[in-house]
Amino acid sequence: MKPLSNEPIKVLLIEDNAGDAMLMRKALGDPGALSSARVQFYLICAERLSVGLKLLAAEQIDIILLDLSLPDSEGLATFLRLRDCAHGVPVVILSALDDETVGMQALHEGAQDYLIKGQASADSIRRVIQYAIERKHSQDALRRAHEELELRVQERTMDLQRINEVLQAEMAERRRVEEQIAAALYEKTVLLKEIHHRVKNNLQIISSLLTLQSHHIRDGKGPFDVVRASQQRIRSMALIHERLYQSENLSKIHAEEYLRMLAENIFVTFGMTGSRVSLTVDAVASWTPETAIPCGLIVNELVSNSLKHAFPHGRNGRIHITAHCKDKVCAMSVTDDGEGFPPHLNYRETESLGMQLVMTLVDQLGGTIELRRTNGTAFHTTFPMK
C-alpha cells in the first residue's frame, strides 16, 4: 500500500449488486479510467469474495470496499476471510441499513470504516477512502515507531544487562579477593598466635624424649644408637615446619610428601640407600601440624623398627606406608614383609621406648592401633580427623 500521492489510488470493489457497483463507479470514475478529481482512483471490481481474493493476490491494491453479503460469503465471516488475506490493506465495509450492526462488528475486528449504501455521496465516498488510507498509514507509522522503540528498549535492556553482568562479575571477584585477603590475614594471625605454643610443645616433646632415652642409656644401650634415635625423632618434627614453610597453605600438610620424605630420611640414617629394601608410600590426606607431628613420630618409630629387626643378614624386602582419610576418620599403616614381629612379645607392654612412644602417640590422637602378623608385620592405626 502506497502513501497518498499524484498516482491513482487502486480500489478493489467486491460488490455483487450491480446498482451499488454502478454508484461506486460514478463516484470514483469509470472502470479503468482516471477521475478528474484532485485525488485519482482506479477501480477494480469483483462480484464474489473468491474472485476478490484472487485479484488481491495478483494486484497491488491500496484499499478494499467490501459488501458483507455476497453469493459465496455472508456476514462478518466475509470480512474475517478477507482480513486474513489482505496483509494490512485497509478495508471499508459497504453496509445496508439492516446490517449496520454487522458493520460495527467488522470495525471492532479491524475494518477501517463503513459506508451505508444509498446514503453516501461521491465526496463522502472519496473522503472515507482517503481517510481510511491515511488512518492506515498513521497506524502503520505508529506501529513501526512502537516496534522501533521496543527494539531500542530491548537493545538498551541488553546493554544494561551486560553492564550489570560485568559489574556483578567485578563485585564477585572483589568479594573473592577480599575473602582471600581476610582468610590470609586470619591464617597469619592464627599462625603467629600458635607459633610460640607449637615451639614450646615441640621443645617439651624433645625434652621428654631425651628424658626417656636417658633411662635406656642407664640400661646399657649404646650412646650412638641413642643419639641417632633422638636425632631421627627430632628430624621428624622438623620436617613438619619445613613442609609448612614450603607450602602455600600454612595450616595443612600433604601426607604423601611428608611421609615419603620422612621415610627416605630414615632409610638414609640406617644406610639403606641401595635396593635391598624398597619403599612405597600411598597417602591421600592433608593434616594439620597437630596431627602430622604424632603421625610422623609413629611412622618414624615403626619404620625404624622394621629396618632394625625385619631384614637381618642382608635380607631383601619392602616397607609400605599408607594413609587415607574419609568421613573424618584417618587410617594409617606401616607394613613390611620381613621376619615378623616376635610372637612372644606384647607390643602394648614392651619395654622398647619406640613402642611405648607409639602407644602414647596413638592415645594422643584418640585412635586405636592393631598388629597383624600375616606375611611380615603390619601396624594399622585409625584416628579421628581434627
N, C-alpha and C positions, 0 to 999 in steps of 0.2 A: 504494500500500500504506500503510494507516494504522497508527499505533502501537497497542500493546495498550491497550484502554480498556473501558468498560462496553458499547460497541457490539459486536454479534456479529462474529466473525471469519468472513469469507466464504471457504469452502473449495471449490475446484474438484477433484472426484474424477474422474480419467479411468481407468476400470476396466471391462473387458468381462466379467469373471467375476461373475455375479450373486451368488454366495455371498460372495465377498470384499467386494462392494459393500454387501451387507446388513450384514456385520460392521462396516463403517465407519459405516453409518447408525446402528447401535445404539450405537457408541462415541461418536459425535458428536451423536446426536439424529436424530429423524425428518426426512426431506427437507422443507424449507420450514418446519420448526418450530424453536423455540429450546430448547436443552437447559436442564436445571435446574441445571447445574453453575455454579460461580462464573464461569468463562470460557465464554462462549456461542459457538456455532458455527452457521453457516448453510451447508448443504451443497448443492452443485450437482453433478449427475452427468452424465458423458458416457461412452459405450461405445467411441467411436472418437477417434483423435487429431484428425482433421479437425473433428469436432464440438466437441471441446475447444478447439481453436484459435479457432473462431468464438465460443464462449462467452467465451473470454479477451479477445477483441477487443470484445465487447459489454458485459461486466460489469466492475465494479471488484473484481477478485479479490485476496485477501490472501495466499493460499498455494495451491499445487497439489500434490495427491497423484497420482503418476503410476505406472501399471503399464507396464513396458517391453515387454510382449508384448501387442500389440493387433491387431485384424483388419487395420488399414491401415498398421501400422508395427511394426517388430520390433527389439529390442535397443537398443544405445547410440544408434543413429540416431534413435530415438524421442525420447530426451531432447534430443539436439542440435537437432532441428527445433523442439521446444517452447522450448528455451532462447533460440533466436534470435528468438522472438516474444513471450517473457514480459516483456521490458523490466524486468528486475530483480525480478520476483515470485519469492519463494523456492520451490524445488521439492524435495519429499521423494519419494524413489523407493520404490515398493512392490515388493519383491523376493521371489522364491521361493527356496527353499533351493538349487536347482540353478543359479540365475543370480546368486548373490551377487557373483561376480567382476565381472559387468557393473555391478552396483550400485556397487561400489567405483570402477570406471572413471568412472561418472557423477559420483561425488563429486569425482574428480580434475578433471572438466570443469566443475564449478561447482554441482552439486547441494548442497543444504544438509544433507541427512541421508538415511538409508534405513531402511525397516522391512521385516522378514521376515514375509511374510503368514502368518497362522495362529499366530504366536508372540507377537504384540503385544497387550497388554491395552488396555482402553479408556483407563486412566490413562496408560499409556505412549504411546498414540497422541496423546492431548491434550498430554502433556508434550513430545513430539517436535515437534508443531506449534507450541506456544508457544516452545520453544527456537529452532526454525528461524526464526520471525518475529523473535524478539529478537536472534538472531545476525545476521540480515539487517539489522535496524535498527542494530546496532553496526557492522557493516561499512560501511553507508551513512554513518553518522556519522563513522567513521574516514576514509572516502573523501572526504567533504566537508571534514573538517578538514585532510586532506592537500592537497586542491585549494586550500583557503583559504591554507594555509601556502605552497604553491607560488606562488600568486598574490602573496602578500606578499613572498616571496623575489624573484619577478620584478620587482615594483614597487620593492623596495629595491635590487635589482641595477640597474634602470634609473636610479633616483635616483643611485646611486653612479657609474654610467657618465656621467650628465650632469655630476655634480660633477667627475669625472675629466676629462671633456672641457673643462670650464671651466678647471680647473687646468692642463691641457695647453696650452690656448689662452693662458692668462696666462703660463705659462712660456715658450711660443714667442714671445709679444710681448715678454716681458722679455729673452729672448735676442736678439731682433731689435734692441731698443733698445740693449742692451749692445754688440752688434756695430756699430751705427751710431755709438755714442759712441766705441768703440775705433777705428773707421775714421776718424772725425773727428779724434780725438787724433793718430792716426798721420799723417793728412794734414797737420795743423797742424805736427807735428814735422818732417815732411819739408820742408814749405814754409819753416819757419824755418831749417832747415839749408841749404836751397838758395838762399834769397833773396840772401845775400851773393855766392854763386857766380854767380847769374844777373846781378846788377847788375854784378859785376866783368866777366863775359863781354860784357855789353851795352856797357859803357864801353870795353872793348877793341875791340869791333866799331866803335864810333863813332870811336875813335882811328885805327883802320886805315882807315876810310872817309875821314876828313879827310886822312890821310897820302896816300892815293891821289889824292884830289881836288886836293891841293896841286900834284901833278905836272901836272894839267891846267890849273891857273891859270898855271903857268910856260909851258905850251904855248900860252897866249893865249886861253883860254876866258874869257868874261865873268864877273866876280865874282858878279853877281846870279844867273846861271844855276847857278853852283857852289854858292852858299849855298842856293838853292831846292832843288836836288837833294839836298843834305845834309840839309836840314830834312825833306824828304819821307821819306828813308830812316830818319831818327831817329823820325819820326812813326809809321812802320810798326811799329817795335819798341815804341813807347809804347802803341800800340793793344792790343798783347798784354796788357800789365799792366792796362790799362783794362778789357778784357773779363774778365780774371781777377777783378778787384775786384768786378765787377758780377755774377759768376756764383756760383751755389751750390756748384759743383764747382770747387775752386781748382786742379785739376790738368788740366782739359780745356777746350779752346776749340772752339766750334762754328764750323766753317769758313765756313758760309753767311753768318752775321752778320759775322764778322771780315773776310772778303774783300769783301763789299758795302760795309762802312763804309770800308775801306781804299781801294777804287777810287773811291768817291764823294769822298773827301778829295783824291785825285789830280785828279779832274775839276775840283774847286773850285780847286785850286792852278793848273791850266792855264787857268782861266777858261771851262771847258766846262760851264757851268751851264744852257745852253739845251737845245734839242732837236736840234742839228745832229749830235752823236754820241751815240748811245744806249748804255746799259749794261745787260747782263743777266748774272746770276750764278746758276749751278746747282751747288750744292755739298752733298753729303751725306757729311759726315765730321766727326770730332772729333779734334783734335790736342793733343798735349802742347805746352807752350811751347817746348821744344827743337825740335819740328818746325814749329810755327807761325811762329817768327821767320824761319828761312831761306825758308819758303814765302812769307811776307808780303813779304820783300825781293825775291824772284824776281818775284812779281806786280807789285810796285811798279816794278821796272825795265822789265818788258815792257809794262805799261800806259802808263807814261810815254813809252816809246819809240814806241808806237803813236800817242799823242796828239801827239807832236812831229813824226813823219815820215809817218804813214799817211794823213792827211787835209789835204793842203795846199790853199791858196787857197779856204778855206771849204767844202771838200767834206764832204758828209754821209756818215755811216757808222755802224757798230755795233761794239762791243767785247763779246766774250762770254767769260766766265770759268767754268770747270768744275773740280770737284774731287770725286772719288769714291774710296772705299776698299773693297776686297773681298779676302777671303782674305789679309789682312796686306800688301796691296800697294795703294798710292795712285797714282792717275792725275790729273794736274792739267794744264790747258791754258789758254792765253790766245790768243784768236783775234780778228783784225779783218778787215774786208772792204775795207781801204784799198788803197793803190797797190802794196803788196807789198814784201817785203824785197829790197833790191838784189841781183840775181843774181851780180854780180861780187864781192860781199863774202862772206868765210868767217866766219860768226858765231862759230866756235870760236877764231878767231885775230884778231879785230878789235881795234883799239886803243881802242875805246869802253870807258870804265870800267864802264858799266852792264852790257854783255855779259860783260866779264871777271868782274864780280861774280856774274852769273847762273851762269856756268860753275863758279865756285868754290863757290857755294852748292849747286849740284846735286851736285858731288863730296862736299860735306859731308854731304848726305843719303844718300849711297851710291846715287844714282839715275842716270838717263840722260835726255837731252834730245834732241828731234828737231824739225827745222824743216820745215814743209810750206808750199809757196808757192801752193797752189791757191786761187783766189778771194780773194786777200789774203795774210795772214801768220798762221800758226798754229804756236805753240811748244807741244809736247806733252812733259810731264815725267812720268816714273814713278819711284817710290822705295819702299823697304820701310817698313812701319809700325814704329815703335819704341815 
